[in-house]
Amino acid sequence: MNKRMYQFELIRIVGMFMIVLHHVTVHGHYGENMGIYSFNIELFYPQALSIFGKVGVILYTMVSGYFLIEKQPQLKRLGPIIWPTLFYLSLGFILSVRGLWKMDALDLSTFWEVLWNSYYPFSGYWFVNSYIVLYFFIPYINQVLITLEKKDFEKLLVKLLFILSIFFLLTTDYAPLGGLGNLLMGYTLGAYLKRFPLKLKTRQICFGLIGSIGLTVLFIYIADLFPPTKVGLLMRIINSPLIIAYDNSLMMVLIGFFAFLLLTRVQIKNSFIQNTLLILGNSMFGVYLLHDNRVIGDRIMVYLAQFLQDTSVVIVPIIIVLAIGLFVLCTVFESVRQYCAKRFFKIIGRKKFRS
């Protein structure tokens, strides 16, 4: 593996931590119990932290676009996505059945209902469902993207951003194409950076990253202080202090764009750090599957909620520490799962199994 690829492992790690941070903030307490998407200045700090989840998804899919634009996708490459997904779905299913059995509420009808809800369609994993759909269309998407000149590619990005972000604010509260639209935006942006590398200075990138984060946080703060009172078009454009941090919003794309560029500039020469990044990077998808599992993840978030009662600035380091702890635990669990899977399939003679 060359030096540059270690930087992309770093991007995957940073992106997944952002997603964990978002889920701890939103699902841990403030989303369901306190309405994090409502206008409330007391929720400003959790709202500010929650924006990074959308950025994490963009970073993750930008890596896919960066590498797959020059490759012919093969169905066998979906194996490292499908098999771990089935493992964690099965783990959630077992825990659900065990819980019902302990409550003496398990019968044949309930068993089949839990079985169906646990596996179809990859229950609760919107990213997995959307990515698999996107993957089937990548050959056709690439046929278009590799023929575009730089100016035409940039026009396409602008149109995608308008349709997936700005336009839907004027027409509906839901992003077009749902999760698939999220991945399509990140994939296309990553493919653009692979085909047309930008020659920006590191100082310019840092300025863009800090500026886009600062503007996003400032908008949230102002929206919480002065919530809209009129109905109609204004409420469609600004119906939440986090409207600027919705899927594929301009600010989320900008933050992801500059973060991607900055992380690719990181020089990684130490062999120990390189090997560590490889190990961690290979575990990131499992971190998502474990902590965002409907059964396991819900139990984790219920436990974390007891630590997330404050709304002052003190809550910021608390959320970050909890996210780091959850991130580390999930990484360790997934690393152990991969090791056990490789040992198991080595024993039965399948040397090329990818966990």
N, C-alpha and C positions, 0 to 999 in steps of 0.2 A: 504494500500500500504506500502511495507516495505521500509526501508531506502535506500536500493540499487537502487530501481527503480526511486527515485528522481534524482539520478545521470544520469539516461538515459533520463529523461526529459531535464536535462541540456545539454546533448549531442545533442538532437534534436534542442534545442534553438540555441546553438552555430553553429550547422551545417546550420540551416536556415539563420542565420545572415551572414554566409560566402557566401551563395548563393545570398542573397540580395546585399552584397558588390560587388560580381562579376558582377551582372547585372547592378548595378549603374555604375561600371567602364566601362564595355564593351558596354552595350546598351545605356548608358547615353550620350556618345559623342565619346569616343576614338575608339570604334569598327567600327562603320559605317562610321564615318567622317574622321578618321585619320589612320585607318588600324593598330589596336593594334597588329595584328599578323605579322606585317612586321618588318624588321630590322631597328630600328630607336632608337638611344640612347636617344632622347628626350622623348620617350614614356616609358622609363625604369620604372618609378614609377607607372604609371597605369598598366603596364605589371606585375610588382611584386605583386600588390594588386589583380590582376585578377585571380591568381592561386588558391585562396581559394574557389572559386565556385566549382571546381572539388572535392576539399577536402570535402566540405559540403555535396555533393551527396554521397560520400563514407561513411561519418559518419552516414548519415540518413539511408542508406541501411544496414550498419553494425548493427544498432539497430534492424532492422527487422530480420536479420539473427540470431542475438543473442537470440531472444525470440521465433521465429517461428520454430527453429530447433527441439524443443521439443514439438511442438503443431501440431494438425491436422487442417490445414486451412479450413475455412468454407466460402461459398459464401456470407453469410450474413455479414461477416466482411468487405466486399467491400463497404457496404453501406456508411460508413463514408468517403469514397473516392469518390464514384460516385455522391452522392447527393450534396455535396458542389461544386464539379466540374460543375455539371449542373447549379447550382445557378449562379456561376460566368460567365459561358458561356452565360447564359440567360441575365445577366446584361450587358455583352459586346454586345450581339445581340441588346438589346433595345437601347443602346447608338449609335450603328451603324445605326439603322433604324432612330433614331431621327436626327442624323447628316445628313443623306441623305434627309430626309423630309424637314429639314430647308433649304437645298440647292436646294430644288425643283427637286431632282434627283431620287426620289423614284417612281418606277412603279412596276407592278406585277412581271415582270421578274427579276428585281433587288432585290426585296424582297425575292424571292425564292433562288436566288444566295447567298444573305447574310445569309439566314437561313441555307442553306446547309454548307457554309463555316464556320459558327459559331459553329456548333455542331459535324460535322463529320471530322475525328475521334477524338473527344475531342480536337478540334482545337487548335493547338499551344502548348499543354501540353504533351511534349514527355515523361516526367516522369510518368504521369498518364497512358498513353498508355503502356509504357514499364513495369510498375509495375503490371498492370492488367494481362499482358501476363505472367510475371514471377510468379505471384500468382497462376495461373492455373497449373504451373509446379512444384510448391514448394513441393507437396506431393511426387513426383517422385525424385526430387533433394534430399529431406531429406532422402529417402530410401537409397540413395547412401552414403550421408554424415555421417549418423549415424552408418554405418557399417565400416567406415574407421578407421584404427589405426592411431596413431599420425604421424608416418613417412609417411604413405601413404597419409594422409590428406595434409601434408606439400608438398609432391610431386605434388599433385593436384593443390595447390595454386601456386607453381612455374610454372607449365605448363599453368595454366590460365593466369598468368601474362605475360608469354612469348607470348602466342597466342594473347591476347587482347592488349598488349602493344608493345613489342619488335618486334614481327614478322610483324605486320602490317606496321611498319615503313620501313621495307625492301621491301614491296610489293605494298603498296597503301597508299594514304593519308587519308583513312577513317578507323576507328576502326571497326573490325568485330562485327556483331550483333548490332551495333549502340548503342542506349540507353539501350537496354536489356543487352548488355555486361557490361555496367557501373554498373548496378544493380546486375548482377550476381557476379561480383568481390567483391563488398561490402558485399553482402549476405553471400557468402562463407567464407569470412574473419571473419565476425561476428559470424557465426556458429562455426568456428574453435576456437575462443576465448571462446565461451561458453562451448564447449566440452573439451578443453585443456587450462585451465587458466594458464597464464604465471606468473612466480614468479620473475618479474623484480623489482628492486628497483626504487623508484620514481626518484632518481638522474639519473639512467640509462635512464629512459623514457624521462626525460627533456632533457638530452644530445642528445638522438636520435631525438626528435622533433625539437630542435633548430638546430641541425646539418643538418637535411633533408631540413628544410626551408632555412637555410643559403646556402646550396649547390644549391638549386633550383634558388634562387635569384642570386647567383654568376654566374650560367650558363647563365641566361638571360642577365646579364650585359656583360659578355664576348661575347656572341653571337651578342649583339647589337654593341659592339665595333669592332668585327672582323667577319662580316657576310661572309658566304661562297660565293666564286665567281665561283667555278666549278659546272658543271652540272653533272647529272648522279646519282650514288649511294649516293654521299655526300649530294646532295640536297634532296634525298628521306629521308635520316636519319635526316638531320637538314634543314628543309625547313621553319622554323620559329623560332624566339627566344623563343616562348612558346611551342615548340615541347616537351620539358621536362615536360610541364604542361598539356599535352593533356589528354583526358579521359583514366583512368586506367594506366597512365604512372607510372613507378616505383616510382618516387619521390612523386607523388600524393598519391599513396597507402601507402607509408612509412609515409608521414605526417599524413594521416588519421588514420593509425594504431597507431602511438604514441599519437596522440591527443585523440583517443578513450581510450587508456589505462590510460592516465593522468586524463581525466575527470571522469573516474570511480573511481579514488582514492579520489576525492573530498568528504569530509565529510559534510553532510548537516543535521544538528540537529535542527535548529531553525524551529518551526512550521510555522511561517509566511513565511519564505523563501520556505519551502516545499509546502505550499498552492499556493504561487505565481508561483513556477515552474510548478505545475500542471495546473494552469490556462493558463500560457504562452505556455506550451508544447502542450496543446490541440488546441491551435490557430495556430500552426506553419504551418500545411498543408494549411490552409486558407491564410496565409501570402504569401505562394508560388503562390496559385491560383490567388490572387488579383494582386500582383505586376508583375506577369509574364503573365497576360492576354493579348492577342493580341491587344485588343482595349484599355482597361484601362491602361495596362502597357506601351504601346507605348506612350500614352498621358503623362503619368508620366515622362517617360524618355526624351521626347521632352522638358518638362518643366525643368527638372534637367540639361539638356545640357547647358543651359545658364550660369550655375555656374561652368562648367567643361571645361574651356578654357585654363587653365595654364598647363604646363608640368613640372614645376620645383618641388622640394620637397614640396613646399607649397600645392600642390594638394592632398597630402596624407591625412592630417587632414580634408581637405574639403570633399573628397570622403567619409571618415569615418563618418563625421558628417551627411552628406546627407543620407548615408546608415542607420545610427541609426534613423534619423528622419523618413525615409520611413518605416523602420522596426516597429517602434512604432505605426505609423499611421495605418499600415496594421493590426497589432496585435489588436489594439483597434476596428477597423472596424469588424474584424473577431469575436472578443469576443461579440460584440453587435449583429452580425448576429446569432451566436450560441444561445445567450440568447433569442432573438426574436423567433427563430425557436423552441426552447424548450417550450416557452410560448404558441406559436401557436398550437403545436401538443398536448400540455397538455389540451388546451381548447377543441380541437376536440376529445380528448379521447385517443390519442396514447401516452401512458406514457413511452413506451420503445423506442421511436424514438431516434436515434442517429444522431446528426447533424454533 
